Amino acid sequence: MAVHFKEIIAEMERVAPLGLKEAWDNPGLLVGEPDKDIASVLLTLDVTAENVAYAVDNGFDAIISHHPVIFSGLKALRTDTYDGRMFASLLSHGLSVYCAHTNLDSAVGGVNDVLAHILELEDVRPLGAEGTSAAMGRVGVFREAMKAAEALVFVKNKLNRPVLAYGGAVTEAAIRKVALCGGAGTSFMAEAAAAGADMFVTGDMKYHDAQEAEKEGILLVDGGHYGTEFPVVFELQRILSAAGGEKNWHVDFIVDSTSKDFISYI
């Protein structure tokens, strides 16, 4: 049966309610119309010219991304710019775009619960108090404590990272309690320390973040912005496909094969 995009959006907002978003964020339906008939949806982390072209060439009707395709106010929409050409292509080909960002970070079963599952953490709970930004993070424990070197290799392998940057307190002490926040979460260092974390896994680590982690006695691990967030795209595929099966949608939810980490390594 024909499915309107607003029905899929309703399922997305059941999973990641807009009320969970940070005040500065811009999730939601950002391009297109809610009443569009949908037969196939491309699921991705970022909306790019490359995956828009892929969506057009392969007959997709909509894109669902984690990062908002419009984040701050657009001041111009010129087709002699990268963004202008991308938006022109979206609009001229009738592609709708829905984005779930910090609301998906905070949601039960969202970005950070997926990351905690990948790292096989137990007794997982929010990193901060309810109603705070840090609540989007998670803290849990390894089933068995590991030495720092073992924990680093474990995280690297679980996240399938080509390299793994780390800093902070690298000691012989056991690593058992782990805080995490997918994407850019180093601002939650104090909450990780207050939770008694031995290790904090996030992305976008900077020099002074590592310095602060050393002061706090925490092993800080940079799993990459992409590496810590992209796995949720597969979880969205599972959730939306299951919902479609229950509701007789006949919609294909496809993970973006063009998606890439914008940071490369040698």
URFEN-V103827 format. One record per residue. N is the residue number from 1. NEAR is the number of other ideal C-beta (glycine too) atoms within 10 Angstrom. D_CENTER is the distance of its C-alpha to the mean C-alpha in whole Angstrom. Layout:
N:NEAR:D_CENTER
N:NEAR:D_CENTER
This chain:
1:8:31
2:10:29
3:19:26
4:14:25
5:24:22
6:16:22
7:17:22
8:26:19
9:19:17
10:13:19
11:18:18
12:25:14
13:19:15
14:11:17
15:19:14
16:27:12
17:14:15
18:12:15
19:8:17
20:21:14
21:19:13
22:14:14
23:6:18
24:9:17
25:17:14
26:16:14
27:23:13
28:18:15
29:17:17
30:19:18
31:19:20
32:18:22
33:11:24
34:14:23
35:10:26
36:17:26
37:12:27
38:23:24
39:14:24
40:15:21
41:25:18
42:26:15
43:21:12
44:26:10
45:23:7
46:19:10
47:28:13
48:20:16
49:13:20
50:14:19
51:22:17
52:26:19
53:14:22
54:19:21
55:26:20
56:15:24
57:9:26
58:11:24
59:10:25
60:22:22
61:22:22
62:26:19
63:25:15
64:24:12
65:25:9
66:26:6
67:17:8
68:20:11
69:20:14
70:15:16
71:13:15
72:8:19
73:6:22
74:10:23
75:5:27
76:7:28
77:11:27
78:10:29
79:11:29
80:6:30
81:12:27
82:9:23
83:16:22
84:14:25
85:14:25
86:20:22
87:23:22
88:15:26
89:16:25
90:22:22
91:13:25
92:9:28
93:15:27
94:12:26
95:20:22
96:25:20
97:24:16
98:24:14
99:25:11
100:29:9
101:22:7
102:23:8
103:24:10
104:27:7
105:28:6
106:22:10
107:21:11
108:10:13
109:16:11
110:24:8
111:31:5
112:30:8
113:21:10
114:22:9
115:28:9
116:21:13
117:16:14
118:18:13
119:22:15
120:12:18
121:21:18
122:9:21
123:8:21
124:18:18
125:11:18
126:18:16
127:26:17
128:21:18
129:9:21
130:6:20
131:7:20
132:13:18
133:19:15
134:22:15
135:19:15
136:25:11
137:31:12
138:26:14
139:26:17
140:22:19
141:16:21
142:20:22
143:9:25
144:8:27
145:14:27
146:19:27
147:13:28
148:20:26
149:11:26
150:14:26
151:23:22
152:18:21
153:13:22
154:15:20
155:26:17
156:17:18
157:10:19
158:17:16
159:21:13
160:11:16
161:19:16
162:11:19
163:9:20
164:17:18
165:14:19
166:20:20
167:20:23
168:23:24
169:17:26
170:14:27
171:12:30
172:7:32
173:13:31
174:15:29
175:24:25
176:17:24
177:20:22
178:27:18
179:29:16
180:30:12
181:29:10
182:31:6
183:24:7
184:15:10
185:28:12
186:20:15
187:14:17
188:24:16
189:23:19
190:12:22
191:23:20
192:30:19
193:17:23
194:15:24
195:22:23
196:12:25
197:27:22
198:23:23
199:26:20
200:31:17
201:32:14
202:28:11
203:22:11
204:16:13
205:22:16
206:12:19
207:8:23
208:10:24
209:20:21
210:19:22
211:13:26
212:18:25
213:25:23
214:15:27
215:11:28
216:17:26
217:14:27
218:25:23
219:25:22
220:27:19
221:28:17
222:24:15
223:28:12
224:24:11
225:20:8
226:20:8
227:25:9
228:30:7
229:24:3
230:24:6
231:19:7
232:26:6
233:20:8
234:12:11
235:18:11
236:26:11
237:17:13
238:11:15
239:19:15
240:21:16
241:15:19
242:12:20
243:19:20
244:20:22
245:11:24
246:9:25
247:14:26
248:9:28
249:20:25
250:13:26
251:24:23
252:17:21
253:22:17
254:16:17
255:14:14
256:23:14
257:11:16
258:13:16
259:19:13
260:15:13
261:14:12
262:10:14
263:11:16
264:7:19
265:9:21
266:4:25
